Amino acid sequence: MKLQVFIRITFLTLLFSIYAFPQTDNVKYTQMTETEKLRFIENRSNEFLGLFRTVGTYQIDDEGTKAVKQFVDSYVRRNSTKKTPSSKCSFGDDLATVLKRGKLYAPDIKSAFIEKEFPAQVGLYIAMIESEFCPCLQAPTGTLGMFQFVATTGSMYGINTVRGATPQKPDDRCKVKSAATGGAAYFKKLADMDFGNNAIGIPFAISAYNSGEGMMKKLVRISNLNKNDTFTYWEMRKFDFNSLPEDEMNKGAINQFQMESSKYFPKFLAAMIIGENPKTFGIEMNPLSQN
């Protein structure tokens, strides 16, 4: 049974790469009108969500499309800077450098996430927005590696970690295969146990990779006033948290969502759109999921 699921996910990933993002279109993103750019982003976002089981209304809305476009445009500006690549792997390298680096590590990331029955794109673009494919990146908060685990969480999902590890004294969070395996295991927990492995749950699960499942569950609970099973991430983004009674508000969670987590899934979609359509953005390489 597991082999059948593995084959199905592998097939869907390949089909998505070939047909969802055809590379034969010669129109570059920078040549599109604003309306064409928004339609392109909307279609590609919905094609990604269409890889998962549909429940209710899952498609991206106009506000979400505009949010994704902001991140796409930010990546495009980085691509036009012609920054000289550094020998040091760093967050903020030019876009072509980031994608070509991702190409090196794509096979291990794909394998780990497909093994957990997810399309490869989930793992590839979580890694891109977490670390821009730097294997041993360390954040100011102490998270380490391509999938940015703290030591305790990494050890919970099968990674050999050492408290206080650094890029100079790394642990297995800096080994791409180990980090990807741990990232896939953690994401499976978020999707299967917390938010739902379907087109409605996946945006929450991806956002929870950033915020933590506890905080995301709390935000869903206080914003889904009607307790609707088909309540979507896009609806939560539009919810007026300031309208809640004082005793229902968790200001820390709300501030964290408004400042960071509400942007995480749109940024994921932007990375996915670019990484699966590099030629549309002037980068001559195949989609990352085909590597």
PyMOL commands that set and color helices and strands:
alter all, ss='L'
color gray80, all
select helices_A, chain A and resi 2-20+29-31+34-49+62-79+95-115+120-131+151-156+172-174+176-195+201-211+213-223+233-238+241-243+246-248+251-276+278-281+288-290
alter helices_A, ss='H'
color red, helices_A
deselect
rebuild
show_as cartoon
